[in-house]
Amino acid sequence: MDVSIPERIAQLIERHGTLRAVARVLDVNASYLSRLASGEKDAPSDLLLKRMGLKRVVTYELRKEQP
């Protein structure tokens, strides 16, 4: 199931009550988590992704100009 980082943080907030509570559960700074939730930051570590129950998936697209 595809989920964005902000969507996952929203799910965790719903489960734990507040962003600060989620930050404590994930053992991460609440300000950093807030920036991830707003999209200001977008590249959490693999460890944080694992704590959030996510895994990094990379996809590639063809360029319009092809060789």
C-alpha positions in Angstrom: 0.0 0.0 0.0 1.4 3.4 -1.0 1.5 6.0 1.7 3.3 9.3 1.9 5.3 10.3 4.9 2.9 13.1 5.9 0.0 10.6 5.6 1.8 8.1 7.8 2.6 10.7 10.4 -1.1 11.7 10.4 -2.1 8.1 11.0 0.4 7.9 13.9 -1.0 11.1 15.4 -4.5 9.7 15.2 -3.3 6.5 17.0 -1.1 8.2 19.6 -3.0 11.5 20.1 -0.4 14.2 19.4 2.7 14.8 17.3 4.8 15.1 20.5 3.6 11.6 21.6 4.5 10.2 18.1 7.9 11.8 18.4 8.5 10.1 21.8 7.4 6.7 20.4 9.6 7.1 17.4 12.5 8.6 19.4 12.8 11.6 17.2 12.7 15.4 17.7 9.2 16.7 17.5 10.3 19.7 15.4 11.9 17.4 12.8 8.8 15.2 12.7 6.7 18.4 12.2 8.9 19.4 9.2 8.4 15.9 7.8 4.7 16.1 8.3 4.5 19.5 6.5 6.7 18.3 3.6 9.5 20.8 4.5 11.8 17.8 4.9 11.4 14.6 2.8 14.3 12.2 3.3 14.1 10.5 6.7 16.7 7.8 7.5 16.0 4.2 6.9 15.9 3.7 10.7 13.2 6.3 11.1 11.2 4.8 8.2 11.4 1.4 9.9 10.2 2.9 13.2 7.3 4.4 11.3 6.5 1.1 9.7 7.6 2.2 6.3 10.2 1.1 3.8 11.8 3.2 1.1 10.7 2.4 -2.5 12.5 4.1 -5.4 11.0 4.3 -8.9 12.3 5.7 -12.1 10.6 7.3 -15.1 11.7 7.5 -18.7 12.8 10.9 -19.9 10.9 12.5 -22.7 14.1 12.7 -24.7 15.4 9.2 -25.2 18.8 8.3 -26.7 
